[in-house]
Amino acid sequence: MRIVRILLLVLLVLVLLPYLVAPFYRTGHPVSALMAWRTLKGAPVTRHWVDFRSMSPYLPRSVVGSEDAKFCSHHGVDWGALREVMDDAEDGEVARGGSTITQQVAKNLFLWPGRSVIRKGLEIPLAMWIDFVLPKQRVLEIYLNIAELGPSGQFGAEAGAQYAFGRPASSLSPREAALLAAILPNPVKRSARSPGPGVRRLSATYMARANAVQRCWSENRAF
């Protein structure tokens, strides 16, 4: 019984630790669990932190348009999108991604990749907590600095922009920003450097959504 109690205590600490750490991420340059794991394995990791205001404004707009259209108005979880995913699963349809940017930040910083009920159960309340303790702009800044944006260990907007276009994230054009958004969440199979027809089609869609995202931000005063 003593061993069981110790194991339960360790498990409780592991579950609560992200809640204790998250408020401290208002500053600093956090790394994702995947970045840390690759570093431990000796795999290449390239990441150069870029502050939100130093990025091309087209990049966050394109990424929000591609990944989380209601980012400026929800509180960490888009319950409508989540219900649609659950309905699709019940109907036997291929499950679509229903995770918000905040949920992806929670997963990337503190959890593990892959789909499982346990991970999703941990991810949802943690995303709501992150939305509560961190400003929207900071959540998006973290995401844009930890998202995998290249096929060989390029993480974050700067490394992704340099790899794909040979230029900094600060000078990305609307088309280039949309191309980077279009390769999420799989920069290994999709390429902004040599985009195929599917990536080009998605990027055109995300360019069109960028203006709507900007209006949403202004109306909700998210930034």
Residue, then its C-alpha position, 0 to 999 in steps of 0.5 A: m500500500r505504501i508503494v501505491r500511495i507513493l505512486l499516486l502522489v507522484l502521479l498527482v504531482l505530475v498532473l498538477l505541475p503544469y498548472l503550477v508552471a504555466p503562469f510563469y510562462r508569461t515571460g521567457h522562452p519555453v521549449s516544447a516537450l518534443m524539442a526537449w525529447r529531440t535534444l535528449k536523443g541527439a536529434p537536430v533542433t533549430r529554434h530562434w525565439v522571435d517576439f510577437r511584435s517582431m514577426s510579420p503580422y501576416l503570420p499570426r493571422s494566417v496561422v489563426g485562420s488555419e488552426d483556430a478561427k475562434f481563437c480570439s473569442h473562446h476560452g481555450v477550448d472551442w466546444g462547438a468544434l469539439r462537438e463536431v469532431m465527436d459527432d463525426a467519430e460517432d458517425g464513423e467518419v474520419a476524425r478531424g482536428g478539433s484542437t484549438i491553438t491553446q490546446q496545442v500549446a498545452k499539449n506541446l509544452f506539457l503532454w505527448p503527441g498522438r491521440s488518446v482519451i487520456r491525453k485529451g482529458l488532461e489537455i482540455p482543462l489545462a488549455m482552459w487554465i492556460d487561457f486564464v493565466l496567460p494573455k491571448q497574445r502570449v499564447l499565440e507567441i508561444y505557439l509560433n515559437i514552438a510549432e514544428l515548421g520544418p522537416s528536420g527539427q526546425f521549430g518556430a517561425e524564425a527557423g521555419a521562415q529561414y528554412a523555407f524562404g531564406r528570410p526572417a519571420s519579420s519580413l514574410s509576405p502574406r503568401e509566405a506566411a500562408l504557406l507556413a500556416a498550410i504545412l501545419p501540423n505536418p511539416v514533414k509531409r507538407s512543404a512550404r519550401s516546395p509547395g505542392p498543389g494541396v499546400r498552395r490551395l490551402s495557402a490561398t484559403y488562409m490568405a483570404r481568411a487573414n482579413a476576417v481574423q484581423r476583424c475578429w481580433s479588433e472586435n474582441r480586443a484580443f490583442 
